[in-house]
Structures are given as structure tokens and as C-alpha cells.
Amino acid sequence: MMGFAVSDELLGTVAPIVVYWLYSGIYVALSSLESYRLHSKAEEAEKNLVSKSAVVKGVLLQQVVQAVVAILLFTVTESDDEADKAQQFSLLVLARQFVTAMIILDTWQYFMHRYMHHNKFLYKHIHSQHHRLIVPYAYGALYNHPVEGLLLDTIGGALSFLVSGMSPRTSIFFFSFATIKTVDDHCGLWLPGNLFHMVFKNNSAYHDIHHQLYGTKYNFSQPFFVMWDRILGTYMPYSLEKREDGGFEARPTKEFKED
């Protein structure tokens, strides 16, 4: 009886999409926990400028584009070199590839993201679509204009894949991890014991600041580190305060409130 084998390339294309919706689903189930939300449900309904059905359609469109680019990328870079295949079993090599890919993706996204805020045409016609979600939620993480999805996420992902030298099998884990991190940054919740909040300063509260009107010229870094914001003076410090009506609020420090 013949078994059915799924290629690494197919898994590398499909896994991040499946992970996106599964992980988002967990946060949808948890979104009723008002005591851990960064914004109330009423505030989400009042402030957001786009329907959830439109968000779902926009995300699905971006994922189709990403899948097509991923298939093309895997096809172009396909290799039968046994040395390349053996490389994936070295933990040191895997760690180097992961860190390299994280830095490349962060660097690309920081400068492209910042430019889209400072170029009035690009912000008005492209990036402002993402900022219709003033109160972010998990499955809106990839709600972007198709051009932004291509420039920021798809090309940034392709560069991190190529420069790091990772194999298609390694990319399954890296892009699934990056997807989970991106969803987590937009989840709108501050949950106790969340490992992403413990390990990364770039987290749901940090990115929530950027989505507020006073923070749109700060906290551009995504999805892993905050190094470029700190180096280039776009880091907005904040404190996490409890709201009177329950939940939390990420508030900029006093000197930024007075700007």
C-alpha cells in the first residue's frame, strides 16, 4: 500500500496559513475575557472603521498572493544537493538561520513600514487600510492593502528565506513561528504567562501603541525586536495600566503625552 507524502515545499506554503487561522481562533475564543483586553469590546466596535467580513476577505486575498509567491520561490530555489539537506539537522545551523531570518525580516519591515507612514501617498492609498483597525484583533493581523502585503510581508519573507539560506523544511517552522508572533502582536489581549510577552518587548501592548492616533509615528518595529525603534528614535515607552472598567490599557509615558 503506497503512502501519501506531502512535500516540504507544500507544507511551507500551507502551514503558515493554517496556523494563522487556528491561532487566531484561540484568541477569538479568549476575546470575551474583558479583564485581559487592551480595549473593551464596545471600544472595538466604536473605533474600528472596517467590518470583520471585509477583514477576513482581505486576509484571504493576501494569503493567496503569499502562497503563489512561496510556490514560485521554492520552485526557483529547489536543490537536490545532499549537503544542503543534511544541513537542517545541525542545531547550530538552524539557530543561525532562524536568527538571521528574524533580523532580515525585522529590518525590511521596519524601514518599509516607516516609509509607508512618512510618504503621504503610500499612507493614504495603501497603509491606511491596516490602520482602519484602531483596536487590533488577532485575525486582522494580515489585513493589509494587497500592495502592502506584497511589499512588506511577502517580499520581506522571501528575503529572509533567501539570505538565511534555510531549507524549505526549516521555513515551515520559521514562517509558522513568525505568523504566530504576528497574530499575537495584534491579539488585543494581555494574558498572564504569555511567553511572547516575557521574551519579546515587541508584543501586543507595544504594537497597540502604534495603532493609536498618538502612536502612528512610533513603534514601527515588527514582528520580533525593537532594536530599530530604539536606534532611530521611534521607540515610544509606555506603561500598562488597569482600566477602571476592567482590562488593561497601554499608555505612553508623560513626556510623549505632552508632545
Number of C-alpha atoms within 10 A of each C-alpha: 3 4 5 6 6 8 11 17 20 16 17 24 25 18 18 24 20 14 17 23 16 14 18 22 14 12 21 14 9 15 19 12 15 16 18 20 22 27 22 23 14 8 12 17 12 11 12 15 14 15 11 14 8 12 21 14 12 19 20 15 17 21 22 13 14 23 18 12 18 22 15 12 16 19 11 9 10 12 11 7 8 8 8 13 14 10 14 17 11 10 10 11 14 19 11 15 23 22 14 18 26 22 18 20 24 24 20 20 22 23 14 16 19 19 15 20 19 12 11 13 11 15 18 12 12 19 23 16 19 20 21 18 23 20 25 26 24 25 24 22 23 25 23 24 19 19 15 22 23 18 16 20 19 21 19 20 26 18 16 27 26 14 12 20 19 24 24 24 16 18 25 20 16 24 23 20 15 19 23 22 23 23 26 25 27 26 30 26 28 22 14 9 8 12 9 16 18 11 11 15 15 22 26 27 24 30 26 26 25 20 22 16 10 14 19 18 17 20 25 29 26 25 25 20 19 21 18 18 18 14 9 8 11 19 20 21 17 16 13 14 12 15 15 8 9 15 18 22 23 22 18 18 12 11 9 13 9 7 6
